[in-house]
Amino acid sequence: MTDIGTSIPSFWQSQCQQPTDLTPLSGDIKVDIAIIGAGFTGLSTARELLKDDPSLKVAVLEARYVGYGASGRNGGFNMSLFGLEPEVTVLRWGHQKTADAHQYMVKAVDYVRSTVAKYKIDSDYEHTGMLRVAYSERQTKRLEKSLNLFEKLSIAQNYQYMSERDVQDTVHSPRFRAGIFEKNSGILNPYKHVRELKRIAQDLGADIYENTPVTHIDRQGHMVKLTTPQGSVSCEKLLIAVNAWSGQMRGLPKIRSRQAPVWTSQIVTPPLSQAQWDEIGWHGRQSIEDNRQLIHYFRRTIDNRFTMGGGNVSFPPKHRLGQMDTAKVFKALGAHVKWLFPNLSNIKFDYQWGGPVSVNMDMTPEIGFIGDERVVYAAGCIGHGVSLTQLNGRTIADLLQGKQTELTDFWIINRKAIPWPPSIVGAAAKRAVLGGLKIWDKFEERGL
């Protein structure tokens, strides 16, 4: 299999020295707990397990290298958004579960921030807040409804409504009509962050094997056996933490329909001059998302570049998470940057890349057991996984140790998920979901 798109490095990956110590598994080993996937979820789980019990033997298997997947390719937003939108969660799960999900995400944001401080993680972390902006009157009305929902759920304390003048005073874009500012949010360099998580897990005793794809999973008596190209791992318990790559797992058919990979793209400018930033404003360095269904997310980097991602997405085949028609998407992202900030009308873009994120049929993250309590999986970050996946590591560590805690009582654990339909039906469902979101955005942005 060749991943055409993910062979193109992200901006974050390009700014760091690429790892050379990619030690694959060689031979047969036996461990207490094995983890497939060395991203935010897998490495956070390994760290928490070994904090709890340093005597555990924990092995983490990564098909390529730490930070190759979504953990090294995302926008780097430490944010409290759960799933797609609170309104969607309310429709599917009701008010109380939506409020509970928000509280979990608030804990997740604090968890990431405290982890950075505790372990002195070098990932350019800034706790700058997040601004959600509307471009049209219809989007503004939906922002207002969102804030009303937050108040009804008693979760509005971290949110502040901003009028058009307030938003314009903060970021000088002629397109912003209104906004909601959330103060409890941050930004980081995701690739540097996940590489630091590797360091911490190794310091605590985890064995991490890169260039080690798992080709098959078998239950053998009370053990689980993982087959790799140059060896095998026998373990008492297993975590599958590959998210968008879950459809490629061999030996556990049930997990392959739990989620679908969705391809999303990003672009980055060269460092902007002080004069360019003065014209834009944005001196608070807040992260920003627009209030579209197919959202754009943008932020300033530590070296004062402008990066934007999102917009149009696609559903690549599960067996080949290759590149979508990115030329059109990159062009659209660039045009959107210039539409927002006319002073950047002649700007070029230094980096453009993409990668898959994990989306469930009902747009809700999940953690659960597969078959029995020996195997745990996590999927469905919906593109908002930086904070979620890391706190999930603490939650999953409790599950793997058979502990019942406040975190393991969270309702996404072993929830009744709706699987994606197979083959042609599934493809039609995905096209319908994507088409509906596009129509929604076109309706709300008529005349822009």
C-alpha positions in Angstrom: 0.0 0.0 0.0 1.3 3.5 -0.9 -0.1 6.5 1.0 0.4 9.1 -1.7 -0.9 12.0 0.4 0.6 11.2 3.8 4.0 10.8 2.2 4.0 14.6 1.8 5.2 15.9 5.2 3.2 18.5 7.1 4.6 21.9 8.0 5.1 20.7 11.5 7.1 17.6 10.4 9.2 19.7 8.0 10.3 22.0 10.7 11.8 19.2 12.8 14.7 16.9 12.2 13.3 13.6 11.0 13.9 10.6 13.3 16.6 8.2 12.3 16.3 5.7 15.2 13.3 3.8 13.8 13.8 0.5 15.5 11.4 -2.1 14.3 10.3 -5.2 16.2 12.6 -8.2 15.5 11.7 -11.5 17.0 8.9 -12.7 19.3 8.1 -10.9 22.5 5.5 -11.2 25.3 4.1 -8.2 27.2 1.3 -7.4 29.6 -0.2 -4.7 27.3 0.4 -3.9 23.6 -0.7 -0.8 21.9 -1.1 -0.4 18.1 -0.6 3.2 17.1 2.0 5.6 18.5 -0.1 8.8 18.3 -1.6 11.0 21.0 -3.9 8.2 22.2 -1.4 5.3 22.3 1.5 7.2 23.8 -0.7 8.9 26.4 -2.1 5.5 27.4 1.4 4.0 27.7 2.5 6.8 29.9 -0.5 6.6 32.2 -0.2 2.8 32.5 3.4 3.0 33.5 2.8 5.8 35.9 0.2 3.6 37.7 2.4 0.4 37.6 6.0 0.7 36.6 6.3 -3.1 36.6 4.1 -3.5 33.6 5.6 -4.5 30.3 4.1 -2.2 27.7 4.9 -2.3 23.9 3.8 0.3 21.4 3.8 -0.7 17.7 3.8 2.0 15.0 3.6 1.2 11.3 5.7 4.2 10.2 7.1 6.6 12.8 5.8 8.5 15.7 3.9 11.6 14.4 3.4 10.2 10.9 -0.4 10.2 11.1 -2.9 12.7 12.4 -0.9 13.4 15.6 1.8 15.0 13.5 -0.4 16.5 10.8 -3.3 18.4 12.6 -3.8 22.0 13.3 -2.6 21.8 16.9 -5.8 23.1 18.6 -6.2 22.2 22.3 -9.9 22.8 22.4 -13.1 21.7 24.1 -15.3 20.9 21.1 -16.7 17.4 21.2 -17.8 15.7 18.0 -19.2 17.8 15.2 -21.2 20.5 17.1 -23.1 20.6 20.4 -26.4 20.9 18.5 -25.6 17.6 16.7 -24.8 15.9 20.0 -28.0 17.2 21.6 -30.1 15.8 18.7 -28.4 12.4 19.0 -27.9 12.1 22.8 -29.9 14.7 24.6 -29.0 17.7 26.8 -27.5 15.9 29.8 -25.0 13.8 27.8 -24.1 16.8 25.8 -23.3 18.7 29.0 -21.3 15.7 30.3 -19.3 15.5 27.1 -18.5 19.2 27.4 -17.2 18.7 30.9 -15.1 15.8 29.7 -13.6 18.1 27.1 -12.9 20.8 29.6 -11.0 18.3 31.6 -9.2 17.2 28.4 -8.0 20.8 27.7 -6.7 21.2 31.3 -5.1 17.7 31.1 -3.1 18.6 28.0 -2.1 22.0 29.5 -1.0 20.4 32.8 0.9 17.6 31.0 2.9 20.2 29.1 3.8 21.9 32.4 4.5 18.8 34.4 6.8 17.2 31.9 8.2 20.5 30.5 7.1 19.5 27.0 8.7 21.5 24.2 5.7 21.9 21.8 5.4 25.7 21.6 2.2 25.7 23.7 0.2 28.9 24.0 -3.1 29.2 25.9 -4.6 31.9 23.8 -8.3 31.0 23.6 -10.4 30.3 20.5 -12.7 32.5 18.4 -15.6 31.1 16.5 -16.6 33.5 13.7 -19.6 34.0 11.4 -19.5 35.3 7.9 -23.2 35.8 7.3 -26.4 36.8 9.1 -27.6 33.2 9.1 -24.3 32.0 10.6 -24.6 34.8 13.2 -28.0 33.6 14.2 -26.7 30.1 14.6 -23.9 31.4 16.8 -26.4 33.1 19.0 -28.4 29.9 19.2 -25.3 28.0 20.2 -24.6 30.4 23.0 -28.2 30.1 24.2 -27.8 26.3 24.2 -24.6 26.6 26.2 -26.5 28.7 28.8 -29.3 26.1 28.9 -26.7 23.4 29.5 -25.0 25.5 32.2 -21.7 25.4 30.3 -21.5 29.1 29.1 -19.1 30.4 31.7 -16.1 30.2 29.4 -17.8 31.8 26.4 -18.2 35.4 25.5 -20.4 36.7 22.6 -18.6 39.3 20.4 -20.4 41.7 18.1 -19.2 42.7 14.7 -17.3 45.7 16.1 -15.7 43.5 18.9 -14.5 40.9 16.4 -13.2 43.6 14.0 -11.3 45.2 16.8 -9.7 41.8 17.5 -9.0 40.5 14.0 -9.3 43.0 11.1 -11.1 40.9 8.5 -13.9 42.6 6.6 -15.7 39.2 6.5 -16.3 38.7 10.2 -19.8 39.5 11.3 -19.9 38.2 14.9 -18.1 35.7 17.1 -18.0 33.7 20.3 -14.7 33.7 22.2 -13.8 30.7 24.3 -10.9 31.5 26.8 -10.1 27.9 27.8 -8.3 26.8 24.6 -4.7 26.7 23.4 -2.4 25.9 20.4 0.7 23.8 20.0 3.0 22.2 17.5 1.5 18.7 17.2 4.5 17.0 15.8 6.9 18.3 18.4 4.2 17.4 21.0 3.8 13.8 20.0 7.6 13.3 19.7 7.8 14.5 23.3 5.1 12.1 24.3 7.3 9.3 22.9 10.2 10.5 25.0 8.2 10.5 28.2 6.7 7.1 27.6 10.2 5.6 26.9 11.6 7.3 30.0 8.9 5.5 32.0 9.7 2.1 30.5 7.6 1.7 27.4 9.1 -0.2 24.5 8.3 1.6 21.2 8.8 -0.1 17.9 8.5 2.0 14.8 8.4 0.7 11.2 6.4 -2.2 12.6 3.0 -2.6 11.0 0.6 -5.1 12.5 -0.5 -7.5 9.7 -2.8 -9.7 11.8 -4.5 -10.0 15.2 -5.5 -13.4 16.7 -7.0 -14.3 20.0 -5.2 -17.4 21.2 -6.6 -18.7 24.5 -6.3 -16.0 27.1 -3.7 -14.1 25.0 -3.8 -11.9 22.0 -1.2 -12.4 19.3 0.0 -9.6 16.9 1.8 -10.6 13.8 4.3 -8.1 12.3 6.7 -8.5 9.3 9.7 -9.4 11.5 8.2 -10.8 14.6 5.2 -11.1 16.9 3.8 -9.8 20.2 1.8 -11.9 22.6 -0.1 -9.8 25.1 -2.7 -10.1 27.8 -4.5 -6.9 26.7 -4.5 -4.8 23.6 -5.3 -1.2 22.7 -6.0 -0.4 19.0 -5.3 3.4 18.7 -5.0 3.9 15.0 -8.2 5.9 14.5 -8.6 6.7 10.8 -6.5 3.5 10.0 -8.9 1.2 11.9 -10.4 0.0 8.6 -7.1 -1.7 7.8 -7.0 -3.9 10.9 -6.9 -7.6 10.0 -8.4 -10.2 12.4 -11.0 -8.0 14.0 -13.8 -7.4 11.4 -16.0 -5.5 13.8 -13.6 -2.6 14.2 -13.4 -1.9 10.5 -16.9 -0.5 10.2 -16.8 1.6 13.4 -15.5 4.7 11.6 -14.5 6.1 8.2 -11.4 8.0 7.3 -12.1 11.5 6.1 -9.3 13.4 4.2 -8.7 17.0 5.2 -6.0 19.5 4.0 -4.0 22.5 5.3 -1.7 25.2 3.9 0.8 27.6 5.5 2.2 30.9 4.4 5.8 32.1 4.8 6.4 34.2 8.0 4.4 37.4 7.6 6.1 40.8 8.2 5.2 42.9 11.2 3.5 45.4 8.9 1.3 42.6 7.5 0.3 41.4 11.0 -0.3 45.0 12.1 -2.8 45.3 9.2 -4.5 42.1 10.2 -4.4 42.6 14.0 -4.8 39.3 15.7 -2.2 40.2 18.3 -3.9 37.9 20.9 -2.8 34.9 18.8 -6.2 33.2 19.3 -7.0 30.2 17.3 -10.0 30.7 15.0 -12.7 28.5 13.4 -15.5 29.7 11.2 -19.1 28.7 11.8 -19.5 26.7 8.7 -20.4 23.0 8.6 -17.3 22.2 6.6 -15.3 24.5 8.8 -12.1 26.4 8.1 -9.6 26.6 11.1 -6.7 29.0 11.2 -4.1 30.2 13.6 -0.7 31.9 13.8 2.4 29.7 14.2 5.2 30.4 16.6 7.3 31.9 13.8 4.4 34.1 12.7 3.1 32.3 9.7 -0.6 32.0 8.8 -1.9 28.5 8.6 -5.4 27.4 7.5 -7.0 24.0 7.1 -10.4 22.4 6.5 -12.9 23.4 3.9 -13.8 20.6 1.5 -13.2 17.0 2.6 -13.4 13.5 1.0 -13.9 9.9 2.0 -10.9 7.9 0.7 -11.2 4.1 0.5 -10.3 2.4 3.8 -7.8 0.1 2.2 -5.9 3.0 0.6 -5.8 6.2 2.6 -4.2 8.1 -0.3 -4.5 11.6 -1.5 -7.8 13.2 -2.5 -8.0 15.8 -5.4 -5.9 18.2 -3.3 -5.1 20.6 -6.1 -8.6 22.0 -6.0 -8.7 22.0 -2.2 -5.4 23.8 -1.8 -6.5 26.4 -4.4 -9.8 26.9 -2.5 -8.0 27.2 0.9 -5.6 29.8 -0.6 -8.5 31.8 -2.1 -10.2 31.7 1.3 -7.2 33.2 3.0 -7.1 36.0 0.5 -10.9 36.5 0.8 -10.6 36.9 4.5 -7.5 39.2 4.4 -7.2 41.3 1.2 -3.7 42.5 2.3 -2.5 38.9 1.6 -3.8 38.9 -2.0 -0.4 38.2 -3.4 0.8 35.8 -0.7 2.3 32.4 -1.7 2.1 29.3 0.4 5.2 27.4 1.6 3.6 24.1 2.6 0.4 22.3 1.7 -0.5 18.8 3.0 -3.3 16.6 4.1 -4.3 13.5 6.1 -7.2 11.4 7.2 -9.2 11.9 10.4 -11.6 9.5 12.0 -15.4 10.1 11.6 -18.2 7.9 13.1 -21.6 7.5 11.4 -23.3 9.5 14.2 -20.5 12.1 14.5 -19.7 11.0 18.1 -16.3 9.7 19.5 -16.2 6.3 21.1 -14.1 4.0 23.2 -15.1 0.4 23.6 -14.2 -3.3 23.9 -14.0 -5.6 20.9 -15.3 -9.1 21.6 -14.2 -9.1 25.3 -12.3 -6.9 27.7 -8.9 -7.9 26.4 -9.2 -5.6 23.4 -10.0 -1.9 23.6 -10.3 0.5 20.6 -10.8 4.3 20.3 -12.1 6.0 17.2 -14.1 9.0 15.9 -12.2 12.2 16.8 -14.1 14.1 14.1 -11.0 16.2 13.5 -11.1 17.6 17.1 -8.8 15.1 18.8 -5.8 16.9 20.2 -7.2 17.2 23.7 -9.8 14.4 23.5 -7.3 11.7 22.5 -4.8 12.6 25.3 -7.4 12.4 28.1 -8.7 9.3 26.4 -5.3 7.8 27.2 -5.9 8.2 30.9 -9.4 6.8 30.5 -8.2 3.8 28.5 -5.4 3.1 31.1 -8.2 2.7 33.7 -10.2 0.4 31.4 -7.2 -1.8 30.7 -6.5 -2.1 34.4 -10.1 -3.0 35.2 -10.6 0.1 37.2 -14.0 1.9 37.5 -13.4 5.6 37.7 -15.3 8.8 36.9 -13.6 8.7 33.5 -14.6 5.2 32.7 -18.2 6.1 33.5 -18.2 8.6 30.6 -21.1 7.6 28.3 -19.0 7.2 25.2 -17.5 4.1 26.8 -19.1 1.0 25.1 -21.9 3.2 23.7 -24.2 1.7 21.1 -22.6 3.0 18.0 -24.1 3.1 14.5 -21.6 1.3 12.1 -21.0 2.7 8.6 -23.0 0.6 6.1 -20.9 -1.7 3.8 -19.7 -1.1 0.3 -22.1 0.7 -2.1 -24.6 1.6 0.6 -21.8 3.0 2.8 -20.4 5.0 -0.1 -23.9 6.5 -0.8 -24.3 7.4 2.9 -21.0 9.2 2.9 -21.8 11.1 -0.2 -25.2 12.1 1.3 -23.6 13.3 4.5 -21.0 15.4 2.7 -23.5 16.7 0.2 -25.8 17.8 2.9 -23.1 19.7 4.7 -22.1 21.5 1.4 -25.8 22.5 0.8 -26.1 23.8 4.3 -23.0 26.0 3.9 -24.2 27.3 0.5 -27.6 28.2 1.9 -26.1 30.2 4.8 -23.5 31.9 2.7 -25.7 33.0 -0.2 -24.7 36.4 -1.5 -21.2 36.4 0.0 
